[in-house]
Amino acid sequence: MSLFSTFFLAFSMSSDAFVASLSKGAALPARPSLRQALRTGLVFGIIETLTPLLGWTLGLSMAQYVTAWDHWIAFGLLSLLGAHMIHEGLQNKEADVGSQRSAPSFIRLVMTALATSIDALVIGITLAFMDANILWTSLAIGTATLLMTTLGVMLGRVINTMIGKRAEILGGLALCGIGTSILIDHLGLLA
């Protein structure tokens, strides 16, 4: 696989993590520090580095099972997380924006990162059939995700300032949208 293809693949794999991190940044009660943004970026980046490696190790024997269900798993996880965020965003509408929001828990952060990295797992399976350096490709995907997620968290707070209490609702809708997009793409409904 060429350097250009690896670069394109890495940033393509990080796009859904970027959108998810925008909603994470918007849900923070205060302007995120670079440290908070990097923490989120590291969680997403590490998971996004490991999932192609895991997919690659699954190889030929598991490919038919993973690819048959990956879109349903991503859709389910992202929709559940999105619905939870929408529910939280609708609670106590009269309350001050900052008083009802808290930093996302580590478990919720990991669940979101896992949900957005299922496509990277499938990419790893695909790379097992190609002439690609899996270590280099996985590191490129993880690094792109680290950068895009960190940027997403920082930009998310700017979006929150502009749209206020609706940020968490919109973030939840975005997660549901990502899940639906993955499902539609894999089922070929718009083809």
DRENFI-869660 format. One record per residue: residue in three letters; residue number from 0; x, y, z of N, C-alpha, C in turn. Coordinates in steps of 0.02 Angstrom, whole numbers, plus 50000, padded with zeros to 5 digits. Each point is the difference from the previous one (the first is absolute). Example, Ala and Ser with C-alpha at 12.3 -4.5 7.8 and 13.67 -1.06 7.14 Angstrom:
DRENFI-869660
+------+-----+-------+-------+-------+-------+-------+-------+-------+-------+-------+
! code ! pos !   n.u !   n.v !   n.w !  ca.u !  ca.v !  ca.w !   c.u !   c.v !   c.w !
+------+-----+-------+-------+-------+-------+-------+-------+-------+-------+-------+
!  ALA !   0 ! 50660 ! 49716 ! 50390 ! 49955 ! 50059 ! 50000 ! 50045 ! 50060 ! 50000 !
!  SER !   1 ! 49982 ! 50053 ! 49964 ! 50042 ! 50059 ! 50003 ! 49961 ! 50055 ! 50037 !
+------+-----+-------+-------+-------+-------+-------+-------+-------+-------+-------+
This chain:
DRENFI-869660
+------+-----+-------+-------+-------+-------+-------+-------+-------+-------+-------+
! code ! pos !   n.u !   n.v !   n.w !  ca.u !  ca.v !  ca.w !   c.u !   c.v !   c.w !
+------+-----+-------+-------+-------+-------+-------+-------+-------+-------+-------+
!  MET !   0 ! 50043 ! 49942 ! 50000 ! 49957 ! 50058 ! 50000 ! 50045 ! 50062 ! 50000 !
!  SER !   1 ! 49983 ! 50049 ! 49959 ! 50041 ! 50060 ! 49993 ! 49994 ! 50045 ! 50061 !
!  LEU !   2 ! 50047 ! 50046 ! 50006 ! 49999 ! 50049 ! 50055 ! 49937 ! 50043 ! 49996 !
!  PHE !   3 ! 49981 ! 50020 ! 49940 ! 49940 ! 50040 ! 49991 ! 49938 ! 49961 ! 50022 !
!  SER !   4 ! 49996 ! 49937 ! 49981 ! 49943 ! 49958 ! 50019 ! 49997 ! 49992 ! 50076 !
!  THR !   5 ! 50057 ! 49990 ! 50031 ! 50002 ! 49993 ! 50073 ! 49977 ! 50065 ! 50034 !
!  PHE !   6 ! 50025 ! 50056 ! 49975 ! 49981 ! 50065 ! 50027 ! 49925 ! 50012 ! 49993 !
!  PHE !   7 ! 49972 ! 49986 ! 49941 ! 49929 ! 50008 ! 49987 ! 49959 ! 49954 ! 50044 !
!  LEU !   8 ! 50021 ! 49938 ! 50006 ! 49965 ! 49952 ! 50042 ! 50000 ! 50023 ! 50073 !
!  ALA !   9 ! 50058 ! 50024 ! 50023 ! 50006 ! 50021 ! 50070 ! 49952 ! 50056 ! 50016 !
!  PHE !  10 ! 49996 ! 50050 ! 49958 ! 49955 ! 50056 ! 50014 ! 49927 ! 49982 ! 49987 !
!  SER !  11 ! 49987 ! 49954 ! 49955 ! 49932 ! 49976 ! 49991 ! 49976 ! 49963 ! 50062 !
!  MET !  12 ! 50043 ! 49959 ! 50029 ! 49981 ! 49963 ! 50060 ! 49990 ! 50046 ! 50060 !
!  SER !  13 ! 50031 ! 50058 ! 49999 ! 49994 ! 50046 ! 50057 ! 49941 ! 50048 ! 49995 !
!  SER !  14 ! 49964 ! 50000 ! 49944 ! 49947 ! 50049 ! 49991 ! 49942 ! 49990 ! 50049 !
!  ASP !  15 ! 49979 ! 49938 ! 50012 ! 49945 ! 49989 ! 50047 ! 50022 ! 50015 ! 50072 !
!  ALA !  16 ! 50062 ! 49987 ! 50016 ! 50026 ! 50018 ! 50066 ! 50002 ! 50076 ! 50009 !
!  PHE !  17 ! 50015 ! 50035 ! 49946 ! 50000 ! 50073 ! 50002 ! 49931 ! 50027 ! 50016 !
!  VAL !  18 ! 49948 ! 49974 ! 49967 ! 49932 ! 50022 ! 50012 ! 49980 ! 49984 ! 50072 !
!  ALA !  19 ! 50017 ! 49939 ! 50023 ! 49983 ! 49981 ! 50068 ! 50036 ! 50045 ! 50051 !
!  SER !  20 ! 50062 ! 50019 ! 49985 ! 50037 ! 50042 ! 50047 ! 49973 ! 50072 ! 50001 !
!  LEU !  21 ! 49970 ! 50022 ! 49946 ! 49967 ! 50065 ! 50000 ! 49946 ! 50001 ! 50053 !
!  SER !  22 ! 49960 ! 49945 ! 50002 ! 49946 ! 49997 ! 50049 ! 50028 ! 49993 ! 50071 !
!  LYS !  23 ! 50056 ! 49965 ! 50008 ! 50032 ! 49994 ! 50066 ! 50023 ! 50069 ! 50024 !
!  GLY !  24 ! 50032 ! 50037 ! 49956 ! 50023 ! 50067 ! 50019 ! 49943 ! 50047 ! 50016 !
!  ALA !  25 ! 49945 ! 49993 ! 49963 ! 49942 ! 50042 ! 50012 ! 49967 ! 49985 ! 50067 !
!  ALA !  26 ! 50007 ! 49939 ! 50023 ! 49968 ! 49979 ! 50063 ! 50041 ! 50018 ! 50062 !
!  LEU !  27 ! 50061 ! 50022 ! 49991 ! 50041 ! 50018 ! 50058 ! 49973 ! 50063 ! 50034 !
!  PRO !  28 ! 50003 ! 50003 ! 50067 ! 49971 ! 50057 ! 50036 ! 50042 ! 50064 ! 49993 !
!  ALA !  29 ! 50061 ! 49994 ! 49982 ! 50043 ! 50059 ! 49993 ! 50044 ! 49991 ! 49939 !
!  ARG !  30 ! 50031 ! 50053 ! 49980 ! 50045 ! 49997 ! 49942 ! 50052 ! 49945 ! 50012 !
!  PRO !  31 ! 50005 ! 49951 ! 49954 ! 50047 ! 49946 ! 50012 ! 50072 ! 50023 ! 49996 !
!  SER !  32 ! 50040 ! 49974 ! 50044 ! 50071 ! 50014 ! 49996 ! 50030 ! 49955 ! 49947 !
!  LEU !  33 ! 50059 ! 50018 ! 49978 ! 50035 ! 49958 ! 49951 ! 50011 ! 49930 ! 50031 !
!  ARG !  34 ! 50012 ! 49997 ! 50065 ! 50010 ! 49936 ! 50034 ! 49937 ! 49956 ! 49994 !
!  GLN !  35 ! 49941 ! 50029 ! 50012 ! 49938 ! 49962 ! 49993 ! 49990 ! 49976 ! 49928 !
!  ALA !  36 ! 50013 ! 50045 ! 49953 ! 49992 ! 49982 ! 49930 ! 50049 ! 49945 ! 49980 !
!  LEU !  37 ! 50062 ! 50005 ! 50023 ! 50050 ! 49948 ! 49985 ! 49981 ! 49933 ! 50033 !
!  ARG !  38 ! 49972 ! 50003 ! 50060 ! 49978 ! 49938 ! 50033 ! 49948 ! 49965 ! 49957 !
!  THR !  39 ! 49951 ! 50037 ! 49977 ! 49949 ! 49972 ! 49956 ! 50032 ! 49974 ! 49936 !
!  GLY !  40 ! 50044 ! 50041 ! 49971 ! 50035 ! 49980 ! 49939 ! 50041 ! 49936 ! 50009 !
!  LEU !  41 ! 50033 ! 49994 ! 50057 ! 50039 ! 49940 ! 50014 ! 49956 ! 49938 ! 50006 !
!  VAL !  42 ! 49944 ! 50006 ! 50035 ! 49954 ! 49943 ! 50007 ! 49976 ! 49977 ! 49931 !
!  PHE !  43 ! 49976 ! 50048 ! 49960 ! 49977 ! 49983 ! 49933 ! 50057 ! 49974 ! 49957 !
!  GLY !  44 ! 50057 ! 50033 ! 50003 ! 50058 ! 49981 ! 49959 ! 50026 ! 49930 ! 50016 !
!  ILE !  45 ! 50005 ! 49984 ! 50064 ! 50024 ! 49934 ! 50020 ! 49951 ! 49946 ! 49977 !
!  ILE !  46 ! 49936 ! 50011 ! 50011 ! 49951 ! 49950 ! 49979 ! 49999 ! 49994 ! 49924 !
!  GLU !  47 ! 50005 ! 50056 ! 49966 ! 49999 ! 49999 ! 49927 ! 50065 ! 49970 ! 49972 !
!  THR !  48 ! 50054 ! 49998 ! 50038 ! 50061 ! 49966 ! 49980 ! 49993 ! 49925 ! 50009 !
!  LEU !  49 ! 49969 ! 49980 ! 50056 ! 49995 ! 49930 ! 50017 ! 49948 ! 49961 ! 49959 !
!  THR !  50 ! 49945 ! 50033 ! 49982 ! 49947 ! 49963 ! 49966 ! 50020 ! 49974 ! 49931 !
!  PRO !  51 ! 50038 ! 50037 ! 49959 ! 50022 ! 49969 ! 49937 ! 50046 ! 49941 ! 50012 !
!  LEU !  52 ! 50042 ! 50005 ! 50052 ! 50043 ! 49943 ! 50016 ! 49959 ! 49939 ! 50020 !
!  LEU !  53 ! 49949 ! 50012 ! 50040 ! 49955 ! 49946 ! 50020 ! 49965 ! 49970 ! 49939 !
!  GLY !  54 ! 49974 ! 50044 ! 49958 ! 49967 ! 49976 ! 49939 ! 50047 ! 49960 ! 49956 !
!  TRP !  55 ! 50061 ! 50024 ! 49994 ! 50049 ! 49965 ! 49959 ! 50014 ! 49930 ! 50027 !
!  THR !  56 ! 50003 ! 49994 ! 50067 ! 50013 ! 49935 ! 50030 ! 49941 ! 49953 ! 49992 !
!  LEU !  57 ! 49940 ! 50027 ! 49995 ! 49941 ! 49957 ! 49989 ! 50006 ! 49963 ! 49933 !
!  GLY !  58 ! 50025 ! 50038 ! 49951 ! 50016 ! 49970 ! 49936 ! 49942 ! 49968 ! 49963 !
!  LEU !  59 ! 50017 ! 49953 ! 49960 ! 49953 ! 49968 ! 49955 ! 49943 ! 49962 ! 50034 !
!  SER !  60 ! 50015 ! 49966 ! 50053 ! 49950 ! 49957 ! 50031 ! 49941 ! 50037 ! 50031 !
!  MET !  61 ! 50013 ! 50061 ! 50024 ! 49947 ! 50037 ! 50033 ! 49971 ! 50056 ! 49957 !
!  ALA !  62 ! 50026 ! 50011 ! 49942 ! 49979 ! 50057 ! 49959 ! 49925 ! 49999 ! 49985 !
!  GLN !  63 ! 49974 ! 49943 ! 49982 ! 49928 ! 49999 ! 49981 ! 49955 ! 50016 ! 50059 !
!  TYR !  64 ! 50020 ! 49982 ! 50061 ! 49958 ! 50014 ! 50058 ! 50004 ! 50073 ! 50021 !
!  VAL !  65 ! 50059 ! 50028 ! 50000 ! 50008 ! 50070 ! 50021 ! 49969 ! 50047 ! 49950 !
!  THR !  66 ! 50012 ! 49990 ! 49937 ! 49973 ! 50046 ! 49950 ! 49924 ! 49993 ! 49994 !
!  ALA !  67 ! 49973 ! 49943 ! 50020 ! 49928 ! 49991 ! 49997 ! 49964 ! 50040 ! 50054 !
!  TRP !  68 ! 50033 ! 50015 ! 50055 ! 49967 ! 50032 ! 50056 ! 50031 ! 50067 ! 50021 !
!  ASP !  69 ! 50056 ! 50021 ! 49971 ! 50034 ! 50060 ! 50024 ! 49956 ! 50062 ! 49997 !
!  HIS !  70 ! 49961 ! 50007 ! 49947 ! 49958 ! 50059 ! 49992 ! 49943 ! 50001 ! 50052 !
!  TRP !  71 ! 49975 ! 49941 ! 50017 ! 49947 ! 49998 ! 50051 ! 50028 ! 50016 ! 50069 !
!  ILE !  72 ! 50060 ! 49976 ! 50014 ! 50032 ! 50015 ! 50065 ! 50013 ! 50075 ! 50006 !
!  ALA !  73 ! 50031 ! 50029 ! 49948 ! 50014 ! 50072 ! 50001 ! 49936 ! 50040 ! 50006 !
!  PHE !  74 ! 49949 ! 49981 ! 49961 ! 49936 ! 50035 ! 50002 ! 49970 ! 49997 ! 50070 !
!  GLY !  75 ! 49999 ! 49941 ! 50030 ! 49971 ! 49991 ! 50066 ! 50036 ! 50039 ! 50054 !
!  LEU !  76 ! 50067 ! 49995 ! 50001 ! 50039 ! 50035 ! 50052 ! 49994 ! 50076 ! 49993 !
!  LEU !  77 ! 50008 ! 50024 ! 49938 ! 49996 ! 50073 ! 49990 ! 49930 ! 50026 ! 50012 !
!  SER !  78 ! 49949 ! 49962 ! 49981 ! 49931 ! 50022 ! 50012 ! 49984 ! 50002 ! 50075 !
!  LEU !  79 ! 50023 ! 49950 ! 50037 ! 49988 ! 50000 ! 50073 ! 50036 ! 50059 ! 50033 !
!  LEU !  80 ! 50063 ! 50010 ! 49982 ! 50036 ! 50057 ! 50029 ! 49968 ! 50066 ! 49980 !
!  GLY !  81 ! 49980 ! 50005 ! 49937 ! 49968 ! 50061 ! 49976 ! 49934 ! 50013 ! 50035 !
!  ALA !  82 ! 49960 ! 49948 ! 50008 ! 49935 ! 50007 ! 50035 ! 50011 ! 50021 ! 50072 !
!  HIS !  83 ! 50051 ! 49974 ! 50032 ! 50015 ! 50019 ! 50069 ! 50019 ! 50074 ! 50004 !
!  MET !  84 ! 50040 ! 50023 ! 49952 ! 50020 ! 50071 ! 49999 ! 49939 ! 50044 ! 49987 !
!  ILE !  85 ! 49957 ! 49979 ! 49955 ! 49939 ! 50039 ! 49986 ! 49957 ! 50004 ! 50063 !
!  HIS !  86 ! 49992 ! 49944 ! 50033 ! 49961 ! 49998 ! 50063 ! 50030 ! 50048 ! 50051 !
!  GLU !  87 ! 50066 ! 49998 ! 50009 ! 50032 ! 50045 ! 50048 ! 49992 ! 50073 ! 49979 !
!  GLY !  88 ! 50004 ! 50013 ! 49935 ! 49992 ! 50069 ! 49976 ! 49930 ! 50027 ! 50011 !
!  LEU !  89 ! 49950 ! 49956 ! 50002 ! 49931 ! 50022 ! 50010 ! 49983 ! 50008 ! 50073 !
!  GLN !  90 ! 50040 ! 49975 ! 50045 ! 49987 ! 50005 ! 50072 ! 50015 ! 50070 ! 50025 !
!  ASN !  91 ! 49958 ! 50025 ! 50046 ! 50010 ! 50064 ! 50034 ! 50017 ! 50056 ! 49952 !
!  LYS !  92 ! 49958 ! 50010 ! 49951 ! 50012 ! 50052 ! 49950 ! 50008 ! 50069 ! 50030 !
!  GLU !  93 ! 49968 ! 50013 ! 50057 ! 50005 ! 50066 ! 50030 ! 50066 ! 50012 ! 50036 !
!  ALA !  94 ! 50036 ! 49947 ! 50015 ! 50062 ! 50006 ! 50038 ! 50054 ! 50033 ! 49958 !
!  ASP !  95 ! 50048 ! 50027 ! 50034 ! 50057 ! 50031 ! 49968 ! 50037 ! 49947 ! 49960 !
!  VAL !  96 ! 50026 ! 50019 ! 49942 ! 50035 ! 49953 ! 49956 ! 50056 ! 49964 ! 50036 !
!  GLY !  97 ! 50043 ! 50035 ! 50033 ! 50058 ! 49970 ! 50032 ! 49984 ! 49959 ! 50061 !
!  SER !  98 ! 49945 ! 50013 ! 50033 ! 49985 ! 49965 ! 50062 ! 49976 ! 49928 ! 49990 !
!  GLN !  99 ! 49974 ! 49984 ! 49943 ! 49973 ! 49934 ! 49988 ! 50047 ! 49953 ! 49963 !
!  ARG ! 100 ! 50054 ! 50027 ! 49975 ! 50045 ! 49958 ! 49961 ! 50062 ! 49984 ! 50039 !
!  SER ! 101 ! 50024 ! 49941 ! 49988 ! 50063 ! 49981 ! 50032 ! 50045 ! 49970 ! 49947 !
!  ALA ! 102 ! 50063 ! 49996 ! 50016 ! 50047 ! 49970 ! 49953 ! 49980 ! 49928 ! 49988 !
!  PRO ! 103 ! 50007 ! 49977 ! 49938 ! 49979 ! 49931 ! 49986 ! 50042 ! 49950 ! 50040 !
!  SER ! 104 ! 49967 ! 49949 ! 50025 ! 50036 ! 49950 ! 50039 ! 50047 ! 49962 ! 49954 !
!  PHE ! 105 ! 50050 ! 49969 ! 50030 ! 50049 ! 49962 ! 49961 ! 49966 ! 49942 ! 49965 !
!  ILE ! 106 ! 49954 ! 49967 ! 50034 ! 49965 ! 49943 ! 49969 ! 49960 ! 50022 ! 49939 !
!  ARG ! 107 ! 49965 ! 50056 ! 50007 ! 49960 ! 50027 ! 49944 ! 50046 ! 50020 ! 49942 !
!  LEU ! 108 ! 50058 ! 50028 ! 50018 ! 50049 ! 50019 ! 49949 ! 50025 ! 49939 ! 49962 !
!  VAL ! 109 ! 50017 ! 49947 ! 50037 ! 50024 ! 49938 ! 49969 ! 49945 ! 49969 ! 49957 !
!  MET ! 110 ! 49938 ! 49999 ! 50025 ! 49945 ! 49971 ! 49961 ! 49991 ! 50038 ! 49934 !
!  THR ! 111 ! 50004 ! 50066 ! 50002 ! 49993 ! 50039 ! 49939 ! 50057 ! 49985 ! 49953 !
!  ALA ! 112 ! 50061 ! 49997 ! 50027 ! 50058 ! 49985 ! 49958 ! 49994 ! 49931 ! 49969 !
!  LEU ! 113 ! 49977 ! 49951 ! 50038 ! 49990 ! 49932 ! 49972 ! 49947 ! 50000 ! 49946 !
!  ALA ! 114 ! 49946 ! 50036 ! 50012 ! 49946 ! 50001 ! 49951 ! 50022 ! 50032 ! 49934 !
!  THR ! 115 ! 50041 ! 50052 ! 50004 ! 50023 ! 50033 ! 49939 ! 50058 ! 49963 ! 49967 !
!  SER ! 116 ! 50029 ! 49950 ! 50034 ! 50058 ! 49965 ! 49972 ! 49982 ! 49932 ! 49970 !
!  ILE ! 117 ! 49937 ! 49982 ! 49999 ! 49981 ! 49935 ! 49972 ! 50018 ! 49997 ! 49926 !
!  ASP ! 118 ! 49993 ! 50055 ! 49965 ! 50020 ! 50000 ! 49929 ! 50075 ! 49988 ! 49992 !
!  ALA ! 119 ! 50040 ! 50023 ! 50048 ! 50072 ! 49987 ! 49998 ! 50015 ! 49926 ! 50010 !
!  LEU ! 120 ! 49959 ! 49966 ! 50039 ! 50006 ! 49928 ! 50009 ! 49991 ! 49965 ! 49933 !
!  VAL ! 121 ! 49949 ! 50021 ! 49963 ! 49987 ! 49970 ! 49935 ! 50055 ! 50017 ! 49951 !
!  ILE ! 122 ! 50026 ! 50061 ! 50003 ! 50056 ! 50019 ! 49958 ! 50059 ! 49954 ! 50014 !
!  GLY ! 123 ! 50012 ! 49985 ! 50063 ! 50054 ! 49954 ! 50018 ! 49991 ! 49932 ! 49968 !
!  ILE ! 124 ! 49938 ! 49975 ! 50000 ! 49987 ! 49936 ! 49967 ! 50016 ! 50006 ! 49926 !
!  THR ! 125 ! 49978 ! 50055 ! 49969 ! 50013 ! 50011 ! 49929 ! 50075 ! 50004 ! 49986 !
!  LEU ! 126 ! 50037 ! 50033 ! 50044 ! 50072 ! 50006 ! 49989 ! 50036 ! 49933 ! 50004 !
!  ALA ! 127 ! 49970 ! 49951 ! 50032 ! 50030 ! 49933 ! 50002 ! 50003 ! 49969 ! 49931 !
!  PHE ! 128 ! 49958 ! 50024 ! 49954 ! 49998 ! 49973 ! 49932 ! 50040 ! 50043 ! 49951 !
!  MET ! 129 ! 50030 ! 50053 ! 50024 ! 50035 ! 50047 ! 49956 ! 50074 ! 50001 ! 50017 !
!  ASP ! 130 ! 50038 ! 50030 ! 49955 ! 50071 ! 50010 ! 50011 ! 50008 ! 50066 ! 50038 !
!  ALA ! 131 ! 49989 ! 49997 ! 50065 ! 50004 ! 50060 ! 50041 ! 50038 ! 49985 ! 50064 !
!  ASN ! 132 ! 50038 ! 50049 ! 50022 ! 50035 ! 49994 ! 50063 ! 49951 ! 50018 ! 50056 !
!  ILE ! 133 ! 49975 ! 49949 ! 50036 ! 49947 ! 50011 ! 50049 ! 50023 ! 50045 ! 50057 !
!  LEU ! 134 ! 50063 ! 49994 ! 50021 ! 50023 ! 50042 ! 50056 ! 50001 ! 50074 ! 49979 !
!  TRP ! 135 ! 50028 ! 50014 ! 49942 ! 50004 ! 50069 ! 49976 ! 49929 ! 50028 ! 49989 !
!  THR ! 136 ! 49956 ! 49961 ! 49970 ! 49933 ! 50023 ! 49986 ! 49961 ! 50012 ! 50065 !
!  SER ! 137 ! 50007 ! 49955 ! 50048 ! 49965 ! 50008 ! 50065 ! 50025 ! 50062 ! 50036 !
!  LEU ! 138 ! 50066 ! 50011 ! 49999 ! 50028 ! 50060 ! 50033 ! 49976 ! 50063 ! 49965 !
!  ALA ! 139 ! 49995 ! 49998 ! 49934 ! 49976 ! 50058 ! 49962 ! 49927 ! 50015 ! 50018 !
!  ILE ! 140 ! 49959 ! 49948 ! 50004 ! 49929 ! 50009 ! 50018 ! 49995 ! 50027 ! 50071 !
!  GLY ! 141 ! 50038 ! 49972 ! 50046 ! 49999 ! 50024 ! 50070 ! 50023 ! 50071 ! 50007 !
!  THR ! 142 ! 50053 ! 50018 ! 49965 ! 50026 ! 50068 ! 50003 ! 49951 ! 50051 ! 49971 !
!  ALA ! 143 ! 49971 ! 49983 ! 49943 ! 49949 ! 50044 ! 49969 ! 49941 ! 50009 ! 50047 !
!  THR ! 144 ! 49980 ! 49946 ! 50032 ! 49943 ! 50003 ! 50047 ! 50018 ! 50042 ! 50061 !
!  LEU ! 145 ! 50059 ! 49992 ! 50026 ! 50023 ! 50041 ! 50056 ! 49996 ! 50074 ! 49983 !
!  LEU ! 146 ! 50026 ! 50018 ! 49942 ! 50000 ! 50071 ! 49979 ! 49929 ! 50026 ! 49988 !
!  MET ! 147 ! 49960 ! 49962 ! 49964 ! 49933 ! 50023 ! 49983 ! 49955 ! 50002 ! 50061 !
!  THR ! 148 ! 50007 ! 49953 ! 50046 ! 49959 ! 50000 ! 50060 ! 50018 ! 50057 ! 50047 !
!  THR ! 149 ! 50065 ! 50012 ! 50008 ! 50022 ! 50056 ! 50042 ! 49972 ! 50065 ! 49972 !
!  LEU ! 150 ! 50006 ! 50009 ! 49935 ! 49972 ! 50060 ! 49967 ! 49925 ! 50003 ! 50009 !
!  GLY ! 151 ! 49966 ! 49943 ! 49994 ! 49927 ! 49998 ! 50007 ! 49977 ! 50022 ! 50069 !
!  VAL ! 152 ! 50036 ! 49977 ! 50052 ! 49981 ! 50020 ! 50068 ! 50008 ! 50076 ! 50009 !
!  MET ! 153 ! 50055 ! 50027 ! 49975 ! 50011 ! 50072 ! 50006 ! 49948 ! 50040 ! 49962 !
!  LEU ! 154 ! 49983 ! 49978 ! 49940 ! 49949 ! 50035 ! 49960 ! 49930 ! 49989 ! 50029 !
!  GLY ! 155 ! 49989 ! 49944 ! 50032 ! 49934 ! 49985 ! 50028 ! 49978 ! 50051 ! 50051 !
!  ARG ! 156 ! 50046 ! 50025 ! 50039 ! 49983 ! 50050 ! 50051 ! 49979 ! 50066 ! 49967 !
!  VAL ! 157 ! 50031 ! 50016 ! 49944 ! 49981 ! 50060 ! 49962 ! 49929 ! 49992 ! 49975 !
!  ILE ! 158 ! 49985 ! 49941 ! 49975 ! 49932 ! 49986 ! 49977 ! 49950 ! 50006 ! 50058 !
!  ASN ! 159 ! 50020 ! 49975 ! 50059 ! 49957 ! 50004 ! 50058 ! 49985 ! 50072 ! 50018 !
!  THR ! 160 ! 50050 ! 50043 ! 49997 ! 49991 ! 50071 ! 50015 ! 49949 ! 50031 ! 49952 !
!  MET ! 161 ! 50001 ! 49978 ! 49938 ! 49954 ! 50029 ! 49951 ! 49929 ! 49973 ! 50007 !
!  ILE ! 162 ! 49992 ! 49937 ! 50019 ! 49933 ! 49971 ! 50001 ! 49974 ! 49982 ! 50069 !
!  GLY ! 163 ! 50041 ! 50009 ! 50051 ! 49978 ! 49992 ! 50068 ! 49976 ! 49931 ! 50018 !
!  LYS ! 164 ! 49942 ! 49997 ! 50034 ! 49973 ! 49937 ! 50027 ! 49987 ! 49947 ! 49947 !
!  ARG ! 165 ! 49989 ! 50021 ! 49939 ! 49984 ! 49953 ! 49947 ! 50061 ! 49961 ! 49976 !
!  ALA ! 166 ! 50060 ! 50016 ! 50024 ! 50061 ! 49967 ! 49977 ! 49999 ! 49925 ! 50014 !
!  GLU ! 167 ! 49979 ! 49981 ! 50059 ! 49999 ! 49929 ! 50017 ! 49947 ! 49963 ! 49958 !
!  ILE ! 168 ! 49944 ! 50032 ! 49988 ! 49948 ! 49970 ! 49958 ! 50027 ! 49991 ! 49929 !
!  LEU ! 169 ! 50031 ! 50052 ! 49973 ! 50028 ! 49996 ! 49933 ! 50057 ! 49948 ! 49996 !
!  GLY ! 170 ! 50040 ! 49996 ! 50054 ! 50053 ! 49949 ! 50002 ! 49970 ! 49930 ! 49999 !
!  GLY ! 171 ! 49946 ! 49990 ! 50038 ! 49966 ! 49936 ! 50000 ! 49971 ! 49983 ! 49932 !
!  LEU ! 172 ! 49970 ! 50051 ! 49968 ! 49974 ! 49990 ! 49933 ! 50056 ! 49983 ! 49951 !
!  ALA ! 173 ! 50059 ! 50032 ! 50009 ! 50057 ! 49985 ! 49957 ! 50023 ! 49928 ! 50008 !
!  LEU ! 174 ! 50003 ! 49975 ! 50062 ! 50019 ! 49931 ! 50011 ! 49949 ! 49952 ! 49968 !
!  CYS ! 175 ! 49936 ! 50015 ! 50009 ! 49948 ! 49960 ! 49967 ! 50008 ! 50003 ! 49924 !
!  GLY ! 176 ! 50016 ! 50059 ! 49975 ! 50010 ! 50008 ! 49928 ! 50059 ! 49960 ! 49974 !
!  ILE ! 177 ! 50055 ! 49999 ! 50038 ! 50058 ! 49960 ! 49980 ! 49980 ! 49927 ! 49996 !
!  GLY ! 178 ! 49966 ! 49976 ! 50052 ! 49978 ! 49930 ! 50002 ! 49955 ! 49983 ! 49941 !
!  THR ! 179 ! 49952 ! 50044 ! 49986 ! 49954 ! 49990 ! 49945 ! 50037 ! 50001 ! 49933 !
!  SER ! 180 ! 50047 ! 50045 ! 49993 ! 50040 ! 50004 ! 49939 ! 50040 ! 49936 ! 49988 !
!  ILE ! 181 ! 50030 ! 49974 ! 50054 ! 50037 ! 49937 ! 49994 ! 49953 ! 49944 ! 49978 !
!  LEU ! 182 ! 49941 ! 49997 ! 50031 ! 49952 ! 49948 ! 49983 ! 49977 ! 50006 ! 49927 !
!  ILE ! 183 ! 49983 ! 50060 ! 49979 ! 49977 ! 50011 ! 49931 ! 50055 ! 49983 ! 49950 !
!  ASP ! 184 ! 50061 ! 50021 ! 50016 ! 50057 ! 49987 ! 49957 ! 50012 ! 49924 ! 49991 !
!  HIS ! 185 ! 49999 ! 49964 ! 50056 ! 50013 ! 49928 ! 49997 ! 49942 ! 49960 ! 49970 !
!  LEU ! 186 ! 49939 ! 50024 ! 50008 ! 49944 ! 49965 ! 49970 ! 49989 ! 50019 ! 49928 !
!  GLY ! 187 ! 50035 ! 50053 ! 49978 ! 49995 ! 50022 ! 49930 ! 49932 ! 50028 ! 49982 !
!  LEU ! 188 ! 49968 ! 50033 ! 50048 ! 49933 ! 50027 ! 49989 ! 49998 ! 50059 ! 49953 !
!  LEU ! 189 ! 50056 ! 50036 ! 49994 ! 50001 ! 50059 ! 49956 ! 50039 ! 49987 ! 49935 !
!  ALA ! 190 ! 50017 ! 49938 ! 49990 ! 50040 ! 49983 ! 49941 ! 49959 ! 49998 ! 49937 !
+------+-----+-------+-------+-------+-------+-------+-------+-------+-------+-------+
